Amino acid sequence: MSRIVYLNGAWLPEADAKVSIFDRGFLFADAIYEVTGVVGGKLLEYEGHAARLQRSMTELGITCPLSPDDLLEVHREIVRRNALNEGLIYLQISRGTADRDFAYPKDPTPTLTLFTQAKPVLDNPKVATGISVALLPDQRWARRDIKTVQLLYPSMAKMEAASRGADDAWLVEDGFVTEASSATAHIISKDGRLITRPLSHAILHGITRASVLDIAEEAGIAFEERAFTPDEAMDAAEAFITSATNFVLPVVSIDGQPVGDGKPGPLTLKLRALYIARKTASAI
């Protein structure tokens, strides 16, 4: 069954949705995106994703063609039109269409599109086994705090990790882990402290990351926001990633070396359970 997608105010079968070859998202990756999880037909952490979208648009000087209320309604409507019970909504907004020129066009009309992907996010089979990661150099651009569609290097890193028999990559810069190819990296020290890199231009300001830190504080789990090294990660008791569709996902191996006992750790699984309980209860 064909999905119904949203494109610039129109609801269309996916095969009928067309974007110009002159769109700057296509020519220059001059676009940003957000991914919102859906469970039980409701939006998870929508307010956080909407706020980050606005921040990214402000940083790039792109204006959303919809009001905040209308944008929320489009998210709800695409769930209804696709009978989406569990999965995600992908939103992308580009600067718009103009003849190819490195300089921004004057008064462009942004291109806004949304589509859905149905997938199990609650019963992810990787939760039981955990994932393995390979360490790779971080060769992305410097403004990783803006959620742009410049995703070629993360894709290359994920493919290189796969060629090494790993599920994902953790990226390393100046001797410290930045983040995973498409998620935030965390470790839990042997004395039970959650350690994650502080916010900066070096990493995406993860919505799930922020929620997990709030949950950890409420649960009495000590945490530190600081950079950590690959050696520290491999010597940790536990490790995990966070993202909108993975929630909290255990990492059990780094460059072939087991983390802890090589199994999903108890604090990681506790944080995942607390996250799901809180965010499904507050979904809209």
ABEGO torsion letter per residue (X at the ends): XBBBBBBGGBBBBAAABBBBAABAAAAAGBBBBBBBBBBGGBBBGAAAAAAAAAAAAAAAGBBBABBAAAAAAAAAAAAAAAGBABEBBBBBBBAEBBBBBABBBBGBBBBBBBBBBBBBAABBAAAAAEBBBBBBBBABBABAABBBABAAAAAAAAAAAAAAGBABBBBBBGGBBABBAABBBBBBBAAGBBBBBBBBAABBBBAAAAAAAAAAAAAGBBBBBBBBBAAAAAABABBBBBBAAAEBBBBABBGGBBBEAGBBBAAAAAAAAAAAAAAAAABX
